[in-house]
């Protein structure tokens, strides 16, 4: 048997194992005791294995192998279904109860496929509704009393837990050291403008190891009043992974473009080539609409070089005025990077990546999915990190006072997937 045959056999074996395990859990009732998100993830994995096996085995063999799964597993726990023994599909691809999924090609919410699984076979445009727990204000000792508080999360001192940098409308960078542990955060009072950092020209920070030297550098959106344009300053970390020290800022290096409107920064390795690409929420003064700008890193992990911006790529589209405060992470743990956008007036939008780790394709959610709720009158600025070391991305949101005139702060949304 050649390599492809072995891969096909391994996929079929994994599908059989997971299907049998889930059917057993459903028969003894333990499946229905799981949180809905966990059920959804287990179902999704079986569906993906089924799709991976399609074309590598006779359809009749697959149907036989997954018959029990399709009747009980492939539909159970899907968003919009009863998640119980009733309302399941006897034959893959048909719906016994409207609004449930038997196989890719039907939608768990509406009974139609919004994306027809074209971008990535085996994925659904639907997402579970309860991924995040209700927000907790002032978790882990975090507190803030200003406006426009924008967080950035990373292990800045190399002690294996997540620290926080935040900037505010007074243009002060505060360092909140995590003095707890990787599983039980506890943040100290903020230290202003640490590690040689001066007050930034504006807000909008992003921590990333841009030169792949093992420590976190800082990108920060700035405004040039002389040129009436926005750019990005790069502050290289010239210290070490345990003792940060930031060099003087360089203005828009590596081919990073300038823009005519505020820049809200996010980024990740969007094309799977091992380097950091840049995604910006901004505003197009020509069309008078919000827009996403994508600058691909066409350099390397150690020597970045950014291509000219592409606007609204990968199916992204501007959601509206000041609705583009982005953060990026693999929210649904499917191996590709998704995008969450805070909205100035308090909502959240999720752009699920229905493509792949090398070819993204985004689909916008309805407002406030995944259990996310508004935490402020304005300015929901999100940042992702695994704050409790359980393998999924949690969320810290900086927000303005609610109602106006009271204290703004940080809200913590725990990811309950793991």
VENDARA-V603451 format. One record per backbone hydrogen bond with DSSP energy under -1.0 kcal/mol. CO is the residue of the C=O (numbers start at 1). NH is the residue of the N-H. E is the energy in kcal/mol with one decimal. If there is no record, write none. Layout:
((CO;NH;E) (CO;NH;E))
This chain:
((2;6;-2.4) (3;7;-2.3) (4;8;-2.5) (5;9;-2.5) (6;10;-2.4) (7;11;-2.2) (8;12;-2.5) (9;13;-2.4) (10;14;-2.4) (11;15;-2.7) (12;16;-2.6) (13;17;-2.4) (14;18;-2.8) (15;19;-2.6) (16;20;-2.5) (17;21;-2.3) (18;22;-2.4) (19;23;-2.6) (20;24;-2.2) (21;25;-2.2) (22;26;-2.4) (23;27;-2.4) (24;28;-2.1) (25;31;-1.8) (31;34;-1.2) (35;39;-2.2) (36;40;-2.5) (37;41;-2.4) (38;42;-2.3) (39;43;-2.6) (40;44;-2.5) (41;45;-2.0) (42;46;-1.6) (43;47;-2.3) (44;48;-2.1) (45;49;-2.2) (46;50;-2.3) (47;51;-2.2) (48;52;-2.6) (49;53;-1.8) (50;54;-1.1) (53;56;-2.3) (58;62;-2.3) (59;63;-2.8) (60;64;-2.3) (61;65;-2.7) (62;66;-2.8) (66;70;-3.6) (67;71;-1.9) (68;72;-1.3) (69;73;-1.3) (69;74;-3.4) (75;78;-1.7) (78;81;-2.2) (91;94;-1.7) (97;100;-1.1) (103;106;-1.1) (107;111;-1.4) (115;118;-2.2) (120;123;-1.7) (131;416;-2.7) (136;412;-2.4) (138;141;-1.1) (139;142;-2.2) (140;187;-3.1) (147;169;-1.8) (150;167;-1.7) (152;165;-2.9) (154;156;-1.4) (154;163;-2.6) (163;154;-1.8) (164;176;-3.3) (165;152;-2.6) (166;174;-3.5) (167;150;-2.5) (168;171;-2.0) (173;193;-3.8) (174;166;-2.0) (175;191;-2.0) (176;164;-2.0) (177;188;-2.9) (184;181;-1.8) (186;179;-3.1) (191;175;-2.3) (194;197;-2.5) (195;246;-2.7) (204;221;-2.0) (206;219;-3.0) (208;210;-1.7) (208;217;-2.1) (217;208;-2.0) (218;235;-3.0) (219;206;-2.2) (220;233;-2.9) (222;231;-2.2) (224;228;-1.2) (224;229;-1.5) (229;224;-2.9) (230;259;-3.3) (231;222;-2.4) (232;252;-3.2) (233;220;-2.1) (234;250;-2.2) (235;218;-2.2) (236;247;-3.0) (243;240;-1.7) (245;238;-3.0) (250;234;-2.7) (253;256;-2.2) (254;306;-3.6) (259;230;-3.5) (264;281;-2.6) (266;279;-2.6) (268;270;-1.6) (268;277;-2.2) (277;268;-1.1) (278;295;-2.6) (279;266;-2.1) (280;293;-2.7) (281;264;-2.0) (282;291;-2.1) (284;288;-1.8) (284;289;-1.1) (289;284;-3.2) (291;282;-2.6) (292;312;-3.5) (293;280;-2.8) (294;310;-2.4) (295;278;-2.2) (296;307;-2.9) (303;300;-1.8) (305;298;-2.8) (310;294;-2.7) (313;316;-2.9) (314;362;-3.4) (320;323;-1.7) (322;344;-2.4) (325;342;-2.9) (327;340;-3.0) (329;331;-1.7) (329;338;-2.7) (338;329;-1.6) (339;351;-3.7) (340;327;-2.0) (341;349;-2.5) (342;325;-1.6) (343;346;-2.5) (344;379;-1.9) (347;343;-2.3) (348;368;-3.2) (349;341;-3.3) (350;365;-2.4) (351;339;-2.0) (352;354;-1.0) (352;363;-2.1) (359;356;-1.3) (361;354;-3.0) (363;352;-2.0) (369;372;-2.4) (370;132;-2.9) (378;400;-2.1) (379;381;-1.0) (381;398;-2.9) (383;396;-2.7) (385;387;-1.6) (385;394;-2.3) (394;385;-1.8) (395;413;-2.9) (396;383;-1.7) (397;411;-2.5) (398;381;-3.0) (399;409;-1.6) (403;406;-1.8) (409;399;-2.4) (410;138;-2.1) (411;397;-2.7) (412;136;-1.9) (413;395;-2.2) (414;133;-2.8))
